């Protein structure tokens, strides 16, 4: 049974940075998409970023407009790990951040991801 375990959440001041990591076990996700979603209280889970893979284009990165230029997603297939580096954090960024892996269909729909991590909390406050 595949499992995703995240780390790196916590409290940071506005304008600060955090880096999340998601380690997969139980199977490899090489040549599968891996990404991040987030969910604030009372809100739906929303897409943050993803690294997709296809036979024709290899790996590609996509981001939500709200985080583009501030967040960077990366992966290390040798470690079966995906990262989310978050810079210039804003008051609207706090949420539970979920790692996702594999799936079919549109990558920005949470329903299309097959595996999920438990979701560390990210809090932005002065």
N, C-alpha and C positions, 0 to 999 in steps of 0.2 A: 504494500500500500504506500503510495507516494505521500510525502509529507513536506510541507513548506514551513520553515521556522524563521521568523523575522527577528531582527534586533536593531537597536540604534535609536529608538524613539526617545522622547523626553521633552524637557522644557527648554525653550530658547527664547531670547529676547527678539523683538522685531528687528529685522535686518540681519539676524544671525543665520547660522548654518547648522545643518544636521545631515548625517549620512546614514541611510537605512541599508541593511543587508538582508537578503533572503536566501537561505541555504535550503536546497532541495535534497531529499533523501528518498530512497526506495526505488528510484528510477532516474535515468538521465533525461534532461530536457533540452539537450543539444539538438539544434535544428527544430525547435519548437518555440513559439513565442513565450516570452515572459514579461511581466509588466507590473504596474502598480495602479491601484485604485484608492480612493479615499472616501470616507463617509463621516460627515459631521452630524451632530445630534439633530434628529428631525428631518434629515435630508436623505435623498437617495444616494446610493454608492455611485461615485463618478470616476470617470477615467482620468488618469494622471499621465501615464506614459507607458510605452511598450517597445520592446525590441522584437520585431517579427522576423520570420525566416521564410524564404521561398527558394525553390530550386533555381529560379531565374535571376533573382536579385540578391540572394544571400541575406545577410542581416540588415534590417533597416530600423530606424528609430522614429517614433512619432510621439508627439506631446499634445496635451490639452493646451488651448490658447492661454489659459489662465496661469500656466507655469512655464510656458516657452521662454527660453532665455534665462530662466532662474534655476530650473531643475535639470539634472542630467542623469539619464539612465544608462547603465552599462552592465555588462555581464562577463563572467569568467566561467566558461564551460568546463574547464579543468576542475573547478571547484564546485560546479553545479550551483552557481550563485549569481543572483542579480542584485544590483545596487541602485539606490536612488539618492543622489547627492542633491540636497536642497539648499540653495543659497538665497539671500535677500528675502528671508521668510517674512510674510505679511500677516496681519491679524486675521485675514480670511483663510489662511492655510491650515489652522488647527483642525484635526480630524483624526480618526483612526485610519491608518494607512495599511492597506492590504496588498500583499504580494499575490500575483496570480500567475498561472502557468498553463500552457497548452490550451486547446480549444479550437473551435472552428467558427466561421462566420466573422462578422465585424468585430475587430479587436476592442472597440470602444464601448461595447455593450457588456456589462458585467455578467449577464446571463450566458455569454458565450465562452466563459473561462471554465476549465475543468477542475482546476485545483486552486485552493486558497490557503493562505497563511492565517494566523490568528489575529494579526493586526495590532501593531504597537501604536500607542497614542502619541501624537505630536501636539505639543501645546506651545503657543507663541504668546508670550506675555512679558510685559516689563515689570 
